[in-house]
Amino acid sequence: MSAIAAKDARPTRGLAGINPTVLGIEIRRLLRNRRTLIFALILPVVLFLFVGTNKSYANLNAAGVVGQATPAHANVSAYLLVSMALYGAALATTAGGAMVSIERAQGWSRQLRITPLSPTSYIIIKTMVAMVLGLASVIAVFVVGSLTGVPHMLPGFSYLWFVSAACVWIGALVFAALGLFIGYLLPSENVMQFLGLVMAAISFAGGLFYPLNQAAKILQDIAKWTPMYGLNQLVHSPLLGGTFDFMWVVNAVAWFAIFVTGAVWLFRRDTKRV
C-alpha cells in the first residue's frame, strides 16, 4: 500500500481528536457484555425497591432526612430514589471505566502506541462509554421508581425529576474517571473484587447511606473530603430546595480532575512498557 493510501486508510478524528470509529466499537463491545449490563441495570433497581418503597415514606417530607427547617419539594421515597440512582450510576460508570484492566491484560494498551490516538483522547472515549452505561442505570432506577408510585414531588415541581436525573448522570463523570484510574492501577484479576469494596466504602464515607446531620462530627468532617460528598449534596439539592453550597461543586470537580490526571498518567506509563 502506498504512503498516500495508508494515510487515507487512517480513521478520521472527530471533535477534540476523538475517533468516532473507536467510540462506536467501544459502545458495541459494552452492549455485548451482558454481565456488566445486568450489574448496572438490576442492582440499583433492587436496592431502591428494598429501601425506598415503604408506603410510610410517601407521607414524609424529605426535609426531615437532612434536618432542613423548610419543607423540601419531595417525599422521603423520592430522596431515596435519587440516592440509589446515584449509587447505581456510580457503580455502573466505575465498572465501565475499570474494564480497561482487561484490555491491559490483553496488551491493548501497548498496541495503542502505534495508533494516532492520544492518551487524553482515549481516556475521553472510555469515559464516554462508561457514561452510556451510567445513563442506562439512571433511566432504569427512575422508570421503576415512577412505576411504584411511591416517590413523588409536590405539585408544580414535577420537572425536578428530569433535573435530578440529569444531575445524577452528569455527576457520574467523577466515577467514570475513578473506574479508569482503578483499571490502570490494578491487574484485571483483582479489579472487580476491589471495586465493590471501594464503592461501598466511598458511598458510606460520603454520607449516601445515612443522614450526615445525624452522624458523629468526625464522620461529618471526613465526609467533606470524599469523592461522594459533593455529588451526594448536589444531586439532592434540587428536590430539597435548601441553601446551595458552592464547595459541593469544588469537591466534585477536584476529584474528577484527580482521577482523570491519574488515569492519563497511568495510561502513558502502560504504553511506554516494552
ChimeraX attribute file (.defattr): number of C-alpha atoms within 10 A of each C-alpha:
attribute: neighborCount
match mode: 1-to-1
recipient: residues
	/A:1	7
	/A:2	7
	/A:3	8
	/A:4	8
	/A:5	9
	/A:6	9
	/A:7	10
	/A:8	10
	/A:9	10
	/A:10	10
	/A:11	14
	/A:12	13
	/A:13	15
	/A:14	10
	/A:15	8
	/A:16	9
	/A:17	15
	/A:18	19
	/A:19	18
	/A:20	15
	/A:21	12
	/A:22	17
	/A:23	17
	/A:24	13
	/A:25	11
	/A:26	16
	/A:27	17
	/A:28	12
	/A:29	11
	/A:30	19
	/A:31	14
	/A:32	10
	/A:33	10
	/A:34	10
	/A:35	10
	/A:36	16
	/A:37	18
	/A:38	12
	/A:39	15
	/A:40	26
	/A:41	22
	/A:42	14
	/A:43	17
	/A:44	25
	/A:45	23
	/A:46	14
	/A:47	17
	/A:48	22
	/A:49	17
	/A:50	10
	/A:51	12
	/A:52	26
	/A:53	20
	/A:54	13
	/A:55	12
	/A:56	12
	/A:57	19
	/A:58	20
	/A:59	14
	/A:60	14
	/A:61	21
	/A:62	24
	/A:63	21
	/A:64	15
	/A:65	19
	/A:66	14
	/A:67	13
	/A:68	15
	/A:69	9
	/A:70	12
	/A:71	16
	/A:72	23
	/A:73	24
	/A:74	27
	/A:75	26
	/A:76	25
	/A:77	28
	/A:78	27
	/A:79	28
	/A:80	25
	/A:81	30
	/A:82	27
	/A:83	23
	/A:84	28
	/A:85	30
	/A:86	31
	/A:87	25
	/A:88	31
	/A:89	34
	/A:90	32
	/A:91	28
	/A:92	33
	/A:93	32
	/A:94	32
	/A:95	28
	/A:96	29
	/A:97	29
	/A:98	29
	/A:99	22
	/A:100	25
	/A:101	26
	/A:102	16
	/A:103	15
	/A:104	20
	/A:105	12
	/A:106	12
	/A:107	13
	/A:108	15
	/A:109	21
	/A:110	19
	/A:111	11
	/A:112	15
	/A:113	16
	/A:114	8
	/A:115	10
	/A:116	14
	/A:117	16
	/A:118	15
	/A:119	19
	/A:120	18
	/A:121	18
	/A:122	19
	/A:123	23
	/A:124	20
	/A:125	21
	/A:126	24
	/A:127	24
	/A:128	21
	/A:129	24
	/A:130	31
	/A:131	26
	/A:132	18
	/A:133	29
	/A:134	33
	/A:135	23
	/A:136	17
	/A:137	31
	/A:138	29
	/A:139	16
	/A:140	18
	/A:141	28
	/A:142	22
	/A:143	11
	/A:144	15
	/A:145	24
	/A:146	14
	/A:147	10
	/A:148	11
	/A:149	12
	/A:150	20
	/A:151	25
	/A:152	22
	/A:153	21
	/A:154	13
	/A:155	8
	/A:156	8
	/A:157	13
	/A:158	14
	/A:159	10
	/A:160	16
	/A:161	19
	/A:162	11
	/A:163	13
	/A:164	23
	/A:165	21
	/A:166	15
	/A:167	19
	/A:168	28
	/A:169	24
	/A:170	16
	/A:171	25
	/A:172	30
	/A:173	24
	/A:174	25
	/A:175	32
	/A:176	33
	/A:177	32
	/A:178	27
	/A:179	32
	/A:180	30
	/A:181	27
	/A:182	27
	/A:183	29
	/A:184	28
	/A:185	17
	/A:186	15
	/A:187	15
	/A:188	20
	/A:189	11
	/A:190	11
	/A:191	21
	/A:192	19
	/A:193	10
	/A:194	12
	/A:195	18
	/A:196	13
	/A:197	10
	/A:198	14
	/A:199	17
	/A:200	15
	/A:201	13
	/A:202	16
	/A:203	22
	/A:204	17
	/A:205	23
	/A:206	25
	/A:207	22
	/A:208	22
	/A:209	14
	/A:210	14
	/A:211	13
	/A:212	20
	/A:213	14
	/A:214	12
	/A:215	11
	/A:216	9
	/A:217	11
	/A:218	8
	/A:219	16
	/A:220	18
	/A:221	12
	/A:222	13
	/A:223	21
	/A:224	17
	/A:225	15
	/A:226	20
	/A:227	22
	/A:228	30
	/A:229	25
	/A:230	25
	/A:231	25
	/A:232	22
	/A:233	19
	/A:234	19
	/A:235	24
	/A:236	21
	/A:237	19
	/A:238	20
	/A:239	25
	/A:240	23
	/A:241	15
	/A:242	16
	/A:243	8
	/A:244	13
	/A:245	12
	/A:246	10
	/A:247	11
	/A:248	18
	/A:249	16
	/A:250	12
	/A:251	18
	/A:252	24
	/A:253	17
	/A:254	14
	/A:255	20
	/A:256	21
	/A:257	14
	/A:258	14
	/A:259	20
	/A:260	24
	/A:261	16
	/A:262	18
	/A:263	24
	/A:264	22
	/A:265	15
	/A:266	18
	/A:267	24
	/A:268	17
	/A:269	13
	/A:270	19
	/A:271	18
	/A:272	10
	/A:273	9
	/A:274	5
